[in-house]
Amino acid sequence: MKKKILAVALLLASFSAFAQVSIVKGVIKAETKEGERSLFKINTPVSENDNAFYFVNDISLLKLEDGEFKVAATTQLNEDGSFAFKFKPTYEGFYAIGYGGREWDKGQFPLYLKPGDNAEVSVNMNKFHVDLVGKNTPENQVLVSWANLIEEVKNMAVYWTSFSGKNYRDFFPVFETVVPKAEAFRKNINTKNATFNTLMKELTGYEMDGFALRFIYTPRSVHPKKEDMPAYYDGIVVKNKFPNNDIFSLPLGKAFLPLYVIYATRNMNPSPSFEDKLACLGTDLQKGEFLLLEKTPFFKYTDELDDMVSKYGNYLQTASQKKRIEELRPKLKVPDKGFKAHDFTYPDKDGKMVSLSDCLGKVIVVDIWATWCGPCKKEIPYLKSLEKELHGQDVVFMSVSTDKLEDKDKWLQMVNEMEMTGVQLLAGQGTKISQDYKINSIPRFLVIDKKGNIVSQDAPTPSDPRLKEMVVTALKN
């Protein structure tokens, strides 16, 4: 009798283990002027007359880690464009298939899976369109219905390289049409899965906000003025926007955080400090992920990483965050104490070549800016005020513009109109100063001591009193 009970128990256990396996399968195709074709060749145009879209030869299964999709597995497509993944989901929640790997702007199609769930889809590559095939879970029926509802909005906002001809005159009317439909959709989410219902309702809100912001913050042929903006934009920024960490359980969740922060702080004058930006977020985890997202890509030296950990270490407490910090450290250079600033030479207003090294013997404040940069222009009055306060002391203020060289007249005009003083240089885009100091965003301020050593290569802006304190301290040394 005991043997029979044991056999039944083992059989049930094997069924239970088998039930935890999920299968995600489908087909990737493209619609062309010649009809629908499967995608099984790499880097080959869909047709001679449709060279904006390309074949792919593999597909990836993606899972969420630290608020973004990571590749869990990759397989080659069959010649008919079909594929299949058989795996054991490690969590209940959002997964995705993507033919751009983890690059969300190449094509990702989310799915919601519980252990044992199966899903089958058909994806049209050049329309970024997904349909369910056969029997699928209620969760994925809701999710794909949502994907189809917001498809045109998402395509223009997220896949903007494929829809680059679209500007706000195309986007806003479509977006405003979708807004009430999205609200109605949200109210009707009511599967038997309470966890899914909660996440899906949050997803619909965050995605609409995210598409709205991503559209205005990506390159377009023409950008809207304030009076062109739909009323929807007025409601995006609210108090306690992210009350919990569910944002990290959503597709594109973490990618929404910097967009929101930029928009929430856009009208701050003086320019927002990093603390102002962190204040837009609700939890320590959000702030820690924002720090890693916004600061670490631009680090060149270990002391920059150490400075971040020293200032904001209370937000960097998870095992994953600490692991990413330690994985970054070996990739950074270890500076000598007071390491030498990289020299550069550019023409001034009169065409005379001026080098950073020409100013050795004095403390040097370098402002990297451009005429098109709104936050840069906001700092100019504060910079001029600081120059006046320190007039007569051993300090040089040097403004280096990263405007295109062909925009020299525009640069000269602004220098004159804003009565900018100090040394004015025109570097151009992507030149030595940008490469040496990893200038990926502006304004950027450097402080260099009298011996030509870096005091800070990411100094506070002039609107922040800490810049004056830093310069005064350098003058005393």
Beta strands, then each sheet from edge to edge (+ up, - down):
strand 1: 22-32
strand 2: 35-38
strand 3: 58-65
strand 4: 68-76
strand 5: 82-87
strand 6: 93-98
strand 7: 108-113
strand 8: 119-124
strand 9: 129-132
strand 10: 345-347
strand 11: 353-355
strand 12: 363-369
strand 13: 395-401
strand 14: 423-426
strand 15: 444-448
strand 16: 454-459
sheet 1: 2+ 1- 5+
sheet 2: 2+ 1- 8- 9+
sheet 3: 4+ 3- 6+ 7-
sheet 4: 10+ 11-
sheet 5: 14+ 13+ 12+ 15- 16+
end
